[in-house]
């Protein structure tokens, strides 16, 4: 017996990336998506994102793109520090 399937529309770029990731890992696109879902559906994480977005909408200060970019580029280097320790 086969599993019931559904079709979900995504833009072409997203479809290409999903197909590439699946091919790289030797799995189906459905498996790649299924593995991503728990990352996106965590209630605590979503609540934190909502809280942060509300702060942005209120005009509270944010971190400059250049600062975030410098921090991301430090990943995997001896200069890396956790965000809170930057």
C-alpha positions as a printed Julia matrix, in Angstrom:
86×3 Matrix{Float64}:
  0.0    0.0    0.0
  1.43   3.37  -0.97
  1.22   6.53   1.11
 -1.27   9.2    0.14
  0.5   12.11  -1.5
 -0.3   15.8   -1.85
  1.05  18.39  -4.26
  2.4   21.65  -2.89
  3.33  24.56  -5.12
  6.68  26.29  -4.68
  8.52  28.74  -6.9
 11.0   27.42  -9.44
 14.1   28.43  -7.48
 12.87  26.63  -4.36
 12.02  23.52  -6.37
 15.48  23.51  -7.93
 17.2   23.78  -4.54
 15.04  21.03  -3.04
 15.76  18.72  -5.97
 19.5   19.44  -5.78
 19.63  18.77  -2.03
 17.68  15.55  -2.47
 19.98  14.38  -5.28
 23.11  15.23  -3.24
 21.86  13.08  -0.38
 20.32  10.33  -2.48
 16.83  10.81  -1.02
 13.5   12.07  -2.3
 12.38  15.69  -2.23
  9.6   14.57   0.12
 12.2   13.29   2.59
 14.18  16.55   2.45
 11.01  18.54   3.13
  9.92  16.18   5.92
 13.27  16.69   7.64
 12.89  20.49   7.41
  9.4   20.61   8.89
 10.39  20.02  12.53
 12.82  22.93  12.25
 10.08  25.24  11.05
  7.23  24.15  13.32
  8.79  24.45  16.78
  6.27  26.57  18.74
  8.89  28.16  20.98
 11.04  29.16  18.01
  8.04  30.62  16.19
  7.0   32.56  19.3
 10.51  33.98  19.57
 10.48  35.0   15.9
  7.1   36.68  16.42
  8.46  38.53  19.44
 11.51  39.73  17.54
  9.47  40.78  14.5
  7.12  42.78  16.73
 10.15  44.58  18.19
 11.35  45.45  14.68
  7.91  46.74  13.75
  7.96  48.94  16.87
 11.18  50.46  15.55
 13.51  48.97  18.12
 17.16  48.81  17.03
 18.41  45.9   14.97
 21.89  44.58  14.15
 23.59  45.98  11.05
 23.88  43.55   8.13
 27.66  44.05   7.98
 28.02  43.02  11.64
 26.01  39.84  11.08
 27.99  39.08   7.93
 31.32  39.44   9.79
 30.06  37.11  12.5
 28.84  34.49  10.01
 32.17  34.57   8.19
 33.91  33.76  11.48
 32.13  30.39  11.74
 34.63  27.56  11.61
 37.59  29.84  12.32
 39.67  30.48  15.43
 38.04  33.93  15.62
 34.53  32.52  16.08
 32.69  33.6   19.21
 29.05  32.9   20.08
 26.77  35.76  19.1
 26.34  36.73  22.76
 30.14  36.91  23.13
 30.89  38.95  20.02
